[in-house]
Amino acid sequence: MKTSEAVFLIVALVLAAVIGGLIGEVVGAFIPEGSVKTLFTDSIKIGFEATHLQFYAIDFTLGLLVKINFVSVLMVIGVLIYYRWWYI
């Protein structure tokens, strides 16, 4: 795998997860209550919340939280299928 292909894959996976999460939240806002709305709007949170360290003149914030929902998983699978079809 070339470096440009690896960079493309990483950027495409991150964008797919972000755009998929956004699409899932927007679609879920317009769907009536039920199991389909739960499928689109519920997400799994992986990571830890932001932690603040405040000193006299410096304020540090450290945190990483990844939210994964159904549509973001579908988008990531789509990118992987596209990558395999196009590059391999």
Secondary structure, 3 states (H helix, E strand, C coil): CCHHHHHHHHHHHHHHHHHHHHHHHHHHHHCCCCHHHHHHHCCEEEEEEEEEEECCCCEEEEEEEEEECHHHHHHHHHHHHHHHHHHC
